[in-house]
Amino acid sequence: MKVSIIGCGRVGTTTAYAIALQGLAKELVLVDIDNEKAQGEALDIVHGTAQLPNISVSAGGYQDTAGSDVVVVTAGIPRKPGESRLDLAKKNVQVVSDIVDEIMKVNTSTYILMVSNPVDIMTQIAYKQSELPFNTVFGLGNVLDQLRFESLLGEYLGIHPANISAMVVGEHGDSMVILEEDTYISGVPLDKYKVVSSETIEKIKENTIKGGAQVIQRKGGTFYSVALAICKVISAIHNDTKEVLPVCYYHKGNDTTYSEPTIIGKNGIEQVVKVNLPSDKQDKLQHSINTIRSMLDEVNF
């Protein structure tokens, strides 16, 4: 599989390294506006390929992404401490539009995985700009939030988070909806596994929602966990695992992009999993959708 990464900042380069470590591509191409940096990042990985699964790593321009199975877009202006997602969206609209135009000049058929933030907004721009089928253009969405919630809950319970199955829908942002009532530990509902106070669950949910901002405040950006979340999606495509993941995708009915459970495999989004939510969660999801729609209106998309 050929994977191209657009953007060699901390997220893009960490993702490239993680892909190489996990053997998720045979060919990896790095593209950045600073080509010299992209060349250096690629060379740094090349120097360690003797210790990696067989992979070809290079840097170049958009023409070198031709024939990509997956194009991961991490480029964009990063979020600053205290900056709103709307302010960030206004900055990145043109950046992402231009990138998608360049991708489509040399790729008539590819999967575009959007990571640039605000990811729901940028994914909708990529979908409409590319004119590709909806199942081939999707964003990281709430996959990272799902990992955060499972990891933090596992840490609290003292078990490996891989035993936890959780789901997060809606916006990748403050209005995300965490379905804690439908969280399972090796098939056992969370509320039957161990006594966990509602206050503890609310604290874990808060730390999930604010997790990105907490890291940004302390070190200026998030990238390790983001790269792992990206690899989770790429692995589902590469290995055709049919994994249920909350990527964000375009919903024609309300002209808005947000996360819901989807089955990801070799054909991208292979099926949307519709969940019957209780009325309170449905209200929260609608609020989340309205929040995204409001931002889309602000950026005229």
FENCORHU-V855237 format. One record per backbone hydrogen bond with DSSP energy under -1.0 kcal/mol. NH is the residue of the N-H (numbers start at 0). CO is the residue of the C=O. Records with the same first field share a line. If there is no record, write none. Layout:
BEGIN
NH: CO  CO
END
This chain:
BEGIN
2: 26
3: 69
4: 28
5: 71
6: 30
12: 8
13: 9
14: 10
15: 11
16: 12
17: 13
18: 14
19: 15
20: 16
21: 17
23: 18
25: 0
26: 0
27: 55
28: 2
29: 57
30: 4
34: 32
37: 33
38: 34
39: 35
40: 36
41: 37
42: 38
43: 39
44: 40
45: 41
46: 42
47: 44
48: 45
50: 47
51: 48
55: 25
57: 27
59: 29
63: 60
64: 61
65: 62
67: 64
68: 1
69: 1
70: 110
71: 3
72: 112
73: 5
74: 5
82: 79
87: 83
88: 84
89: 85
90: 86
91: 87
92: 88
95: 91
96: 92
97: 93
98: 94
99: 95
100: 96
101: 97
102: 98
103: 99
105: 102
106: 102
110: 68
111: 135
112: 70
113: 137
114: 72
115: 72
121: 117
122: 118
123: 119
124: 120
125: 121
126: 122
127: 123
128: 124
129: 125
130: 126
135: 132
137: 111
138: 247
139: 113
141: 245
142: 139
145: 141
146: 142
147: 143
148: 144
149: 145
150: 146
151: 147
152: 148
153: 149
154: 150
155: 151
156: 152
157: 153
158: 153
162: 159
163: 160
164: 183
168: 176
169: 258
172: 170
175: 172
176: 168
178: 166
179: 177
181: 178
182: 179
183: 164
184: 187
185: 162
187: 184
189: 182
191: 188
192: 188
193: 189
200: 196
201: 197
202: 198
203: 199
204: 200
205: 201
206: 202
207: 203
208: 204
209: 205
213: 209
214: 210
215: 211
216: 212
217: 213
218: 214
219: 215
226: 222
227: 223
228: 224
229: 225
230: 226
231: 227
232: 228
233: 229
234: 230
235: 231
236: 232
237: 233
238: 234
240: 235
242: 263
244: 261
246: 244
247: 138
248: 257
250: 255
255: 250
257: 248
258: 169
259: 246
261: 244
262: 270
263: 242
264: 267
267: 264
268: 134
269: 262
272: 260
281: 277
282: 278
283: 279
284: 280
285: 281
286: 282
287: 283
288: 284
289: 285
290: 286
291: 287
292: 288
293: 289
294: 290
295: 291
296: 292
297: 293
298: 294
299: 296
300: 295
END
